[in-house]
Amino acid sequence: MNQKNVKKISFGLALTMIVGTVVGIGIFFKNISIKKTVDSEGIAWLLTWIISGIIAICCALSYWEIGTLKNSKISGLANWSTQIKNKKFGYFIAFNWTFFYGGLLICIISFFSAETFLELIKSIFNVNVPIYVLPFCALSIFAIIFLTLMLSIKNSKWIQSITTAIKLLPLLFAIIVGIIFANKNFSGGSNTFLKPFTAKGLRGMFVSLPAALFAYDAFLSVGSVGSNMEHSEKKIPLAILFGMLSIVIIYCLIALSAILHNSGSVEEILKNALDINSKQKAIKASLILFNIFLFISTFGVLNGFVATFSYDINNVYNANLMINSKKLKEKYNLKQLIAFTVPLIYLVIWIIISTIVFITKSDYLLDGLSNLPTMIFFNFYGLIICFYLQKRKTFATKKMNSVLYWIISIFAIIGSIGANLIYLTQLSLEIYHNETLKWGLFFVNNKTGPKYIEMLFYFGYWTLILISPYLNKWIIKKAEKRNVEDGLDDLFLENNTDPNKFELLVYNNYKIFNKNKLKD
């Protein structure tokens, strides 16, 4: 499309898009495990959200400039990695980003969405739903979202628009109730700021960083709006700064609300802040309303992640990064391939997670698994920024002030990679002190395990990330006699007329399917 015909994005819209993209479900789910990990020490609890927020702000600002690199037949992190470093690194990032970040997260978030739905059922009918229902509920919610996406692009667009507007309501609700009634604790709660800040709390704070960073993730899409804004080199960094600051403030206020009542969940906040004996009906109505909004919010988050993951699968096929990609594209168009591949990947991961849930009869390992993609990929975020800084002058990107960018980027690199190093150090100390896991959401069932399981998860995930791309490369080399990395050659295709191309565009900063792009 001609650039003159592209609608310019205003500063206000960019700000709204950033907040709508990042704000999701993490703040509600991760407060529970953070509370346990810091042993309910209020200062450590609040610092966890502040430190992780600063890291996310610096990374988001760094990636604004990186995000103005020219688009190609692949996009996002894979595109930037290829241009900044080389096609070997680009392939490594593209493969892992698709299968071990997006693939894992859509499945985990579907389980989170199912948990909010079952909590809603519990609050309405006052019944305890057995945990074996959870995996099938997650599968059903994913199927509804994916079928909606494939059947109608407009329906998916409306889901994203409505849920983005609604998701701020439960946030405001939790803040108002918790802070206004700060001195009320009718259900055994307490002001955890009164607890001293100890070495154990400090260790817990750093071990909690993966959980908090999960809530701030999804900021990488902010760079996509740069080409559609006049004077974007000045306005977009400001939009990112104010947007991310707003999110940090909102998250910290919710954390503050929870800290004042030593409550990991909103249900606990309500029970502590309001006199449940005199206002049972009002509290139940408020809890039902909150759970409705929370389910709608998680549903919208999953909708956005499924659409984005479908776009990543589109990238994989365009660059022929999977075995038989070329042959499959000769028989089927990309929409058909996405309709087959996305559910297949989901089902493989769903079977693994469901097996874990059935065996443990708890969601505590699911909670721990959700931290891995974000925490480990923050290493790659920092590494890509580092590579970019080495050759920054050679790239045709829209530049912000050089001194400011270097300061922000160095903080982002230190924060991203340093957070992992500190996390591992503190985790090792907790293993040494024979501490137990502090994971778990709504189906905890008093299940826990030794801390070394967390270390095994971490390095097991790293092993998959390091080995799988090269195993895929070796299989393709043997079976098809081609180098998979060659799919990233000739990145800049100015006039792509492939009638099978099934692309996605950004809507409210989520990528959704757009059938009309080729016509334009």
C-alpha positions as CSV (number, residue, x, y, z in Angstrom):
1,M,0.0,0.0,0.0
2,N,1.1,3.5,-0.6
3,Q,2.4,5.1,2.6
4,K,0.2,8.2,2.0
5,N,-2.9,6.1,2.2
6,V,-1.9,4.6,5.6
7,K,-3.9,6.2,8.4
8,K,-1.5,8.0,10.8
9,I,-1.6,6.8,14.4
10,S,-2.0,9.5,17.0
11,F,0.0,9.7,20.2
12,G,-3.1,8.9,22.2
13,L,-3.9,5.8,20.1
14,A,-0.3,4.6,20.4
15,L,-0.5,5.0,24.2
16,T,-3.8,3.0,24.3
17,M,-2.4,0.3,22.1
18,I,0.6,-0.2,24.3
19,V,-1.5,-0.4,27.5
20,G,-4.0,-2.7,25.8
21,T,-1.2,-5.0,24.6
22,V,0.8,-5.5,27.8
23,V,-2.0,-5.4,30.4
24,G,-3.4,-8.9,30.7
25,I,-3.8,-11.6,33.3
26,G,-0.4,-11.9,34.9
27,I,-1.0,-9.4,37.6
28,F,-3.9,-11.5,39.0
29,F,-2.3,-14.9,38.6
30,K,1.2,-14.1,39.7
31,N,0.4,-12.2,42.9
32,I,-0.5,-15.5,44.5
33,S,2.9,-17.2,43.8
34,I,4.9,-14.0,44.5
35,K,3.2,-13.7,47.9
36,K,4.3,-17.2,48.8
37,T,7.8,-16.8,47.4
38,V,8.6,-13.6,49.3
39,D,7.0,-15.1,52.5
40,S,4.4,-12.3,52.6
41,E,7.1,-9.6,53.2
42,G,5.4,-6.4,51.9
43,I,8.5,-4.5,50.9
44,A,10.0,-7.5,48.9
45,W,6.6,-8.1,47.4
46,L,6.2,-4.5,46.1
47,L,9.9,-4.3,45.0
48,T,9.4,-7.4,42.8
49,W,6.8,-5.5,40.7
50,I,8.8,-2.3,40.6
51,I,12.2,-3.9,39.5
52,S,10.6,-6.1,36.9
53,G,8.6,-3.0,35.6
54,I,11.8,-1.0,35.2
55,I,13.4,-3.8,33.2
56,A,10.3,-4.0,31.0
57,I,10.3,-0.3,30.3
58,C,14.0,-0.2,29.3
59,C,13.5,-3.2,27.0
60,A,10.4,-1.7,25.4
61,L,12.1,1.6,24.7
62,S,15.1,-0.2,23.3
63,Y,12.9,-2.3,21.0
64,W,11.1,0.8,19.7
65,E,14.1,1.7,17.6
66,I,14.9,-1.9,16.6
67,G,11.3,-2.3,15.6
68,T,11.7,0.4,12.9
69,L,13.9,-1.9,10.8
70,K,12.4,-2.7,7.4
71,N,9.8,-5.5,7.3
72,S,10.4,-8.6,5.2
73,K,8.7,-11.9,4.4
74,I,9.2,-12.7,8.1
75,S,8.6,-10.1,10.8
76,G,9.0,-9.4,14.5
77,L,11.8,-10.8,16.6
78,A,12.9,-13.2,13.9
79,N,13.2,-10.5,11.3
80,W,15.2,-8.2,13.6
81,S,17.5,-11.0,14.7
82,T,18.3,-11.9,11.1
83,Q,19.1,-8.3,10.1
84,I,21.0,-7.4,13.2
85,K,23.2,-10.5,13.4
86,N,22.8,-13.1,10.6
87,K,20.5,-15.7,9.2
88,K,21.8,-18.5,11.5
89,F,20.8,-16.4,14.5
90,G,17.6,-15.4,12.8
91,Y,16.6,-19.1,12.3
92,F,17.5,-19.9,15.9
93,I,15.3,-17.2,17.2
94,A,12.4,-17.8,14.7
95,F,12.2,-21.5,15.5
96,N,12.4,-21.1,19.3
97,W,10.1,-18.0,19.3
98,T,7.4,-19.9,17.4
99,F,7.5,-23.3,19.1
100,F,8.9,-22.7,22.6
101,Y,7.5,-19.3,23.3
102,G,4.3,-18.8,21.4
103,G,3.3,-22.5,21.3
104,L,3.8,-23.0,25.0
105,L,2.2,-19.8,26.0
106,I,-1.1,-20.2,24.0
107,C,-1.6,-23.6,25.7
108,I,-0.8,-22.2,29.2
109,I,-3.0,-19.2,28.8
110,S,-5.8,-21.4,27.7
111,F,-5.5,-23.2,31.0
112,F,-5.4,-19.9,32.8
113,S,-8.5,-18.8,31.0
114,A,-10.2,-22.1,31.9
115,E,-9.3,-21.5,35.6
116,T,-11.0,-18.1,35.5
117,F,-14.1,-19.6,34.0
118,L,-14.2,-22.4,36.6
119,E,-13.7,-19.8,39.3
120,L,-16.7,-17.9,37.9
121,I,-18.7,-21.1,38.0
122,K,-17.6,-21.7,41.6
123,S,-18.6,-18.1,42.6
124,I,-22.0,-18.4,41.1
125,F,-23.0,-21.9,42.2
126,N,-20.7,-22.3,45.2
127,V,-19.4,-25.7,44.0
128,N,-15.9,-27.1,43.8
129,V,-15.1,-28.2,40.3
130,P,-12.8,-31.2,40.1
131,I,-9.4,-30.5,38.5
132,Y,-9.8,-33.1,35.8
133,V,-12.3,-30.7,34.2
134,L,-9.6,-28.1,33.8
135,P,-7.8,-29.5,30.7
136,F,-11.0,-30.1,28.8
137,C,-12.3,-26.6,29.6
138,A,-9.0,-25.2,28.3
139,L,-9.2,-27.2,25.1
140,S,-12.8,-26.0,24.5
141,I,-11.9,-22.3,25.0
142,F,-9.0,-22.6,22.6
143,A,-11.2,-24.3,20.0
144,I,-13.8,-21.6,20.2
145,I,-11.2,-18.8,19.8
146,F,-9.4,-20.6,17.0
147,L,-12.5,-21.4,15.0
148,T,-13.7,-17.8,15.5
149,L,-10.5,-16.6,14.1
150,M,-10.5,-18.9,11.1
151,L,-14.2,-18.4,10.3
152,S,-14.3,-14.7,10.6
153,I,-11.6,-12.1,10.8
154,K,-14.1,-9.5,11.8
155,N,-15.3,-11.5,14.8
156,S,-11.8,-11.9,16.1
157,K,-11.3,-8.1,15.7
158,W,-14.4,-7.4,17.7
159,I,-13.3,-9.8,20.5
160,Q,-10.0,-8.0,20.8
161,S,-11.7,-4.6,20.8
162,I,-14.2,-5.4,23.5
163,T,-11.9,-7.4,25.8
164,T,-9.3,-4.7,25.6
165,A,-11.8,-2.1,26.9
166,I,-13.2,-4.4,29.5
167,K,-9.9,-5.7,30.9
168,L,-9.2,-2.5,32.8
169,L,-12.4,-2.8,34.9
170,P,-11.2,-5.7,37.2
171,L,-7.9,-3.8,37.7
172,L,-9.7,-0.7,38.9
173,F,-12.0,-2.8,41.1
174,A,-9.2,-4.5,42.8
175,I,-7.3,-1.3,43.5
176,I,-10.3,0.7,44.8
177,V,-11.6,-2.0,47.2
178,G,-8.1,-3.0,48.5
179,I,-6.8,0.5,49.1
180,I,-10.0,2.3,50.4
181,F,-10.5,-0.5,53.0
182,A,-6.8,-0.8,53.8
183,N,-7.3,-0.9,57.6
184,K,-10.0,-3.6,57.4
185,N,-9.2,-7.3,57.7
186,F,-12.2,-9.4,58.5
187,S,-10.9,-12.7,57.3
188,G,-7.5,-13.1,59.0
189,G,-5.5,-10.8,56.6
190,S,-2.9,-8.3,57.7
191,N,-0.7,-5.4,56.5
192,T,2.4,-7.2,55.3
193,F,4.4,-3.9,55.3
194,L,4.7,-4.5,59.0
195,K,6.8,-7.5,58.5
196,P,10.6,-6.8,58.4
197,F,12.5,-7.0,55.1
198,T,14.7,-10.1,55.6
199,A,17.4,-11.9,53.6
200,K,14.8,-14.6,52.9
201,G,12.4,-11.9,51.5
202,L,15.3,-10.6,49.3
203,R,16.0,-14.1,47.9
204,G,12.3,-14.5,47.3
205,M,12.1,-11.2,45.5
206,F,14.7,-12.2,42.9
207,V,13.3,-15.7,42.5
208,S,9.9,-14.0,41.9
209,L,11.2,-12.0,39.0
210,P,10.1,-14.6,36.3
211,A,6.5,-14.4,37.6
212,A,6.4,-10.6,37.5
213,L,8.1,-10.3,34.1
214,F,5.4,-12.7,32.8
215,A,2.9,-10.0,33.6
216,Y,4.9,-7.2,31.8
217,D,5.7,-9.3,28.7
218,A,4.2,-8.6,25.2
219,F,5.8,-5.2,24.9
220,L,7.7,-6.2,21.7
221,S,4.8,-5.2,19.5
222,V,5.2,-1.5,20.3
223,G,7.7,-1.0,17.5
224,S,5.2,-2.0,14.9
225,V,3.4,1.3,15.1
226,G,6.4,3.5,14.3
227,S,6.0,3.6,10.6
228,N,2.4,4.9,10.9
229,M,3.1,7.9,13.1
230,E,4.4,11.3,12.1
231,H,7.5,12.4,14.0
232,S,7.5,8.8,15.5
233,E,11.1,9.1,16.6
234,K,9.9,11.6,19.3
235,K,6.3,10.5,19.9
236,I,6.7,6.7,20.1
237,P,9.3,6.7,22.8
238,L,7.1,9.0,24.8
239,A,4.1,6.8,24.2
240,I,6.1,3.8,25.3
241,L,7.5,5.6,28.4
242,F,4.1,6.9,29.5
243,G,2.3,3.7,28.6
244,M,4.7,1.4,30.4
245,L,4.9,3.8,33.4
246,S,1.1,3.7,33.6
247,I,1.2,-0.1,33.6
248,V,3.9,-0.2,36.3
249,I,1.8,2.1,38.4
250,I,-1.4,0.1,37.9
251,Y,0.4,-3.2,38.7
252,C,2.1,-1.7,41.8
253,L,-1.3,-0.3,43.0
254,I,-2.9,-3.7,42.7
255,A,0.1,-5.3,44.5
256,L,-0.3,-2.6,47.2
257,S,-4.0,-3.6,47.5
258,A,-3.0,-7.2,48.0
259,I,-0.1,-6.4,50.3
260,L,-2.3,-4.4,52.7
261,H,-4.5,-7.5,53.1
262,N,-1.9,-10.3,52.7
263,S,-4.1,-11.6,49.9
264,G,-2.8,-13.2,46.7
265,S,-6.2,-13.3,45.0
266,V,-9.0,-10.7,44.6
267,E,-11.4,-13.1,46.4
268,E,-9.1,-12.9,49.5
269,I,-9.0,-9.1,49.2
270,L,-12.8,-8.9,49.2
271,K,-13.2,-11.2,52.1
272,N,-10.6,-9.2,54.1
273,A,-11.7,-5.7,53.1
274,L,-15.4,-6.1,53.4
275,D,-17.5,-7.5,56.3
276,I,-18.6,-10.8,54.8
277,N,-21.0,-11.5,57.6
278,S,-23.1,-8.3,57.2
279,K,-22.7,-8.0,53.4
280,Q,-22.7,-11.6,52.1
281,K,-24.9,-10.9,49.1
282,A,-23.1,-7.7,48.1
283,I,-19.7,-9.5,48.3
284,K,-20.9,-12.5,46.4
285,A,-22.4,-10.2,43.6
286,S,-19.1,-8.2,43.5
287,L,-17.0,-11.4,43.3
288,I,-19.2,-12.8,40.5
289,L,-19.0,-9.5,38.6
290,F,-15.2,-9.5,39.0
291,N,-14.8,-13.1,37.8
292,I,-16.9,-12.3,34.7
293,F,-14.6,-9.4,33.8
294,L,-11.5,-11.5,34.6
295,F,-12.7,-14.3,32.4
296,I,-13.5,-11.9,29.5
297,S,-10.0,-10.4,30.0
298,T,-8.2,-13.8,29.9
299,F,-10.4,-14.8,26.9
300,G,-9.2,-11.6,25.1
301,V,-5.6,-12.2,26.0
302,L,-5.8,-15.8,24.6
303,N,-7.5,-14.4,21.4
304,G,-4.5,-12.1,20.9
305,F,-1.9,-14.7,21.5
306,V,-3.6,-17.3,19.2
307,A,-3.7,-14.7,16.4
308,T,-0.1,-13.8,16.9
309,F,1.0,-17.4,17.1
310,S,-0.8,-18.1,13.8
311,Y,1.1,-15.2,12.3
312,D,4.4,-16.8,13.5
313,I,3.4,-20.1,11.9
314,N,2.8,-18.1,8.7
315,N,6.4,-16.9,9.0
316,V,7.7,-20.4,9.5
317,Y,6.0,-21.6,6.3
318,N,7.0,-18.5,4.3
319,A,10.7,-19.1,5.2
320,N,10.4,-22.9,4.8
321,L,11.7,-23.5,8.4
322,M,9.9,-26.8,8.8
323,I,10.3,-30.1,7.1
324,N,8.2,-30.5,3.9
325,S,7.2,-26.8,4.0
326,K,7.7,-26.4,0.2
327,K,5.7,-29.6,-0.7
328,L,2.9,-28.7,1.7
329,K,2.6,-25.2,0.1
330,E,2.3,-26.8,-3.3
331,K,-0.8,-28.7,-2.2
332,Y,-2.4,-26.3,0.3
333,N,-2.6,-22.5,0.7
334,L,-1.2,-21.0,3.9
335,K,-4.6,-20.5,5.5
336,Q,-5.2,-24.2,5.3
337,L,-1.7,-25.0,6.6
338,I,-2.3,-22.7,9.6
339,A,-5.7,-24.2,10.2
340,F,-3.9,-27.6,10.5
341,T,-0.6,-26.7,12.2
342,V,-1.8,-24.4,15.0
343,P,-4.2,-27.0,16.5
344,L,-1.7,-29.8,16.1
345,I,1.0,-27.9,18.0
346,Y,-1.5,-27.0,20.7
347,L,-2.7,-30.6,21.1
348,V,0.9,-31.9,21.6
349,I,1.6,-29.4,24.3
350,W,-2.0,-29.8,25.8
351,I,-1.4,-33.5,26.2
352,I,1.9,-32.9,28.1
353,I,0.4,-30.3,30.4
354,S,-2.8,-32.2,30.9
355,T,-0.8,-35.3,31.9
356,I,1.1,-33.2,34.5
357,V,-2.2,-31.8,35.9
358,F,-3.7,-35.2,36.1
359,I,-0.7,-36.8,37.9
360,T,-0.2,-33.9,40.4
361,K,-3.9,-33.2,40.8
362,S,-2.8,-29.5,41.1
363,D,-1.9,-26.5,39.0
364,Y,1.3,-25.7,40.8
365,L,3.6,-27.1,38.1
366,L,1.5,-25.3,35.4
367,D,2.1,-22.0,37.3
368,G,5.9,-22.7,37.3
369,L,5.9,-23.6,33.6
370,S,4.3,-20.3,32.7
371,N,7.3,-18.4,34.0
372,L,9.9,-20.1,31.7
373,P,9.2,-18.6,28.2
374,T,9.3,-15.0,29.4
375,M,12.3,-15.4,31.8
376,I,14.5,-17.2,29.3
377,F,13.5,-15.1,26.3
378,F,14.5,-12.0,28.2
379,N,18.0,-13.3,27.8
380,F,17.5,-13.1,24.0
381,Y,15.9,-9.7,24.2
382,G,19.0,-8.4,26.0
383,L,21.4,-10.2,23.5
384,I,19.6,-8.8,20.5
385,I,19.9,-5.3,21.9
386,C,23.6,-5.9,22.5
387,F,24.1,-7.0,18.9
388,Y,22.2,-3.9,17.7
389,L,24.3,-1.5,19.7
390,Q,27.5,-2.9,18.1
391,K,26.4,-1.8,14.6
392,R,23.7,0.7,15.4
393,K,25.1,3.4,13.1
394,T,24.9,1.1,10.1
395,F,21.1,0.4,10.4
396,A,18.5,2.5,8.6
397,T,16.3,2.9,11.8
398,K,14.6,5.9,13.2
399,K,17.0,7.0,16.0
400,M,16.2,8.5,19.3
401,N,18.9,10.6,21.1
402,S,22.1,8.5,21.1
403,V,23.2,9.1,24.7
404,L,19.7,8.4,26.0
405,Y,19.4,5.3,23.9
406,W,22.7,3.9,25.1
407,I,21.7,4.5,28.7
408,I,18.3,2.8,28.3
409,S,19.8,-0.1,26.3
410,I,22.5,-0.8,28.8
411,F,19.9,-0.9,31.6
412,A,17.8,-3.2,29.5
413,I,20.7,-5.6,28.8
414,I,21.8,-5.6,32.4
415,G,18.2,-6.0,33.6
416,S,17.3,-8.8,31.2
417,I,20.4,-11.0,31.5
418,G,21.2,-9.9,35.0
419,A,17.8,-10.9,36.2
420,N,18.4,-14.4,35.1
421,L,21.8,-14.6,36.7
422,I,20.5,-13.2,40.0
423,Y,17.5,-15.5,39.8
424,L,19.7,-18.6,39.4
425,T,21.9,-17.5,42.3
426,Q,19.0,-17.0,44.7
427,L,17.3,-20.2,43.5
428,S,20.5,-22.1,44.3
429,L,20.5,-20.6,47.8
430,E,16.9,-21.7,48.3
431,I,17.8,-25.2,47.2
432,Y,20.7,-25.2,49.6
433,H,18.3,-24.1,52.4
434,N,15.9,-27.0,51.5
435,E,13.0,-24.7,50.7
436,T,10.0,-25.9,48.8
437,L,8.1,-24.6,45.7
438,K,5.8,-21.7,46.2
439,W,3.8,-22.2,42.9
440,G,0.1,-22.7,42.5
441,L,-3.1,-20.8,41.6
442,F,-6.7,-21.9,42.1
443,F,-6.1,-25.7,42.1
444,V,-3.2,-25.9,44.6
445,N,-4.6,-28.7,46.8
446,N,-1.7,-28.2,49.1
447,K,0.7,-29.7,46.6
448,T,4.3,-28.7,46.5
449,G,7.7,-30.1,45.9
450,P,11.5,-29.5,46.4
451,K,13.0,-26.4,44.9
452,Y,15.4,-28.3,42.7
453,I,12.4,-29.1,40.5
454,E,12.4,-25.4,39.5
455,M,16.1,-25.6,38.5
456,L,15.3,-28.8,36.5
457,F,12.5,-26.9,34.7
458,Y,14.8,-24.0,33.9
459,F,17.7,-26.0,32.5
460,G,15.4,-28.5,30.8
461,Y,13.7,-25.7,28.9
462,W,17.2,-24.3,27.9
463,T,18.1,-27.8,26.7
464,L,15.1,-27.9,24.4
465,I,15.8,-24.4,23.1
466,L,19.4,-25.2,22.3
467,I,19.0,-28.6,20.8
468,S,15.7,-28.5,18.9
469,P,16.6,-26.0,16.2
470,Y,19.7,-27.9,15.3
471,L,17.8,-31.2,15.3
472,N,15.2,-29.7,13.0
473,K,18.0,-28.4,10.8
474,W,19.7,-31.8,10.7
475,I,16.5,-33.6,9.8
476,I,15.7,-31.2,6.9
477,K,19.3,-31.5,5.7
478,K,19.1,-35.3,5.6
479,A,15.6,-35.6,4.3
480,E,15.4,-32.7,1.8
481,K,19.0,-32.0,1.0
482,R,18.7,-28.3,1.8
483,N,19.9,-25.8,4.3
484,V,17.0,-24.6,6.4
485,E,18.7,-21.2,7.0
486,D,18.5,-20.5,3.3
487,G,14.8,-19.7,3.7
488,L,15.9,-16.5,5.3
489,D,17.7,-15.3,2.2
490,D,16.3,-12.5,0.0
491,L,14.4,-11.0,3.0
492,F,13.2,-7.9,1.3
493,L,10.5,-8.9,-1.2
494,E,9.0,-5.6,-2.3
495,N,6.3,-7.0,-4.6
496,N,5.1,-10.3,-3.2
497,T,2.2,-11.6,-5.4
498,D,1.9,-15.1,-4.0
499,P,-1.9,-15.8,-4.1
500,N,-1.5,-18.3,-1.2
501,K,0.0,-15.8,1.1
502,F,-2.0,-15.5,4.3
503,E,-0.8,-12.5,6.3
504,L,-1.7,-10.7,9.4
505,L,-1.8,-7.1,10.4
506,V,-1.9,-5.3,13.7
507,Y,-5.2,-4.4,15.2
508,N,-5.1,-2.8,18.7
509,N,-1.5,-4.0,18.6
510,Y,-2.5,-7.6,18.2
511,K,-1.8,-9.2,14.8
512,I,-5.0,-10.5,13.3
513,F,-5.8,-12.1,9.9
514,N,-6.4,-9.7,7.0
515,K,-7.5,-11.2,3.8
516,N,-7.5,-7.8,1.9
517,K,-3.9,-6.9,2.2
518,L,-2.9,-8.2,-1.2
519,K,-5.7,-6.3,-2.8
520,D,-4.5,-3.0,-1.3
